[in-house]
């Protein structure tokens, strides 16, 4: 896995406004408007459980041990982002292909 390529892909998705984060993320997962979620590996356990349970119940794929909270925030150009959801399927394909390399 090339971490820099993954961070660049997340940044590109964020720039094109295909990334959902923050309080809206749970609503988008509930409405099945996101197809893929990346969760920061070092986020709080209660928050992590809330997001993973919501993803499992609504059958949304997620990864939780790939990037830290700081790396996610850096990729998006923000101070803190603990989890991001992706709306566009093409970005999901790009992220998965980057991980498999």
Protein Blocks (a to p, Z undefined) as FASTA:
>chain_A
ZZklmmmmmmmmmmnopacehjllmmmmmnopafbdcddfkbcfklmmmmmmmmmmnopa
cdfklbcfklmmmmnopabdcbdcdfblklmmmmmmmmmZZ
